[in-house]
Amino acid sequence: MTIDNYNFAGKKAIVRVDFNVPLDENGNITDDTRIRGALPTLKKILNDGGALIIMSHMGKPKGKVNPKFSLSQIQGAVSDALGVEVKFAPDCAKAADAAAALKSGEVLMLENLRFYPEEEGKPVGIDKEDPAYDAAKKEMKDRQKEFAKTLAGYADCYVNDAFGTAHRKHASTAVIADSFDADNKMLGYLMEKEVNAVDNILSNIKRPFTAIMGGSKVSTKIGIIENLMDKVDNLILCGGMTYTFAKAQGGKIGMSICENDKLDLALDIMKKAQEKGVNLVLGTDCVAGDKFSNDANTQVVSAMDIPEGWEGMDAGPETRKLFADAIKGAKTILWNGPAGVFEFDKFTAGSRAIADAIVEATGNGAFSLVGGGDSVACVNKFGVADKVSYVSTGGGALLEAIEGKNLPGIAAIKG
Ligand code: AMP
């Protein structure tokens, strides 16, 4: 079933959203992107004449009630965004009466699902090495099924619009779908958009395809780097991970971040790129700092010859040009991970050069997808989020989707 084809009139819909929004110390929302992202789905249900049960997680309360992570803090903001009063169920597993009382056009939001360990389905307070772990895990999986059935019992249909958690097999993101037949479960609009964006990157590639992978570590990105190697024409590797490559090739990297146990892996990636005819673009120079701070003294040095006591913090001017050249001619672009410590204003130039080149290529007709918390923070910081084709809300979920993995949250609905 698709959300456009479903008539919610007279139905109760339980919708998994990602309202894991950042809050300041007073509980005020500092970025409401995720709430705005879910509005098309929520409004469609209300406009059809349905009743809405909203469920989400917030933060990592680890299966325990913790007021710091209470969704009651955003009840007012969700009401304002929807233009409808939002009722609140302070215990997500004991909301049957409140759900039953809901009338067409009314909205009920459930308390944080992760106040129950059943949501994630991982046994708590027991070590993986413990001989009793397997039994505890099985027991928790059974409890997870029951928890999911309780949530499903509130509604006639289920909508999943939480892409950020689609790679997790949680009660509300996947297990709950077993309680609904194929005609009564569907992806929300945000999910559909995310799935289409990934599809554009994976199956509708216009060449040249340039992928830019950055961030601090190669180890966390290896799955996607290997997968992309079969698809891309240009692969730019940037950010902290590149010093592992420099060291592996015999370079001097001073006190730059480096994964010493991944030197062979770096050489292997370089070899594979060569074998597959992928143009691997690594930086030639970098902006080095004498401490990990925005107050650091800086100098531009060769990426292979960073002086003792200095660390590579951003891409140098020659590298920025190399990166921009590989991006500007592209027709398909994927960016995940910054090119430097962009949180410090002194070290934003590399990420900014990438963002600018992506904007230019997009203006010339390329499809550009930017995903992952830090790259999204970059395009927001540089004010260019609306000048790229698609900004994904997913971090881990996006990477796993692009790695070609079947996401449990999507598979539970689409099979
Ligand atoms: P990740 O979580 O692996 O995607 O990496 C994102 C983080 O990498 C950001 O917080 C950046 O500050 C950091 N980063 C990027 N370049 C460097 C660098 N040269 N040295 C240290 N950290 C970096």
Residues whose N, C-alpha, C, O or C-beta is under 5 A from the ligand:
A	BS01	AMP	G214 G215 S216 K217 G239 G240 I257 G312 M313 D314 G337 P338 A339 G340 V341 F342 D374
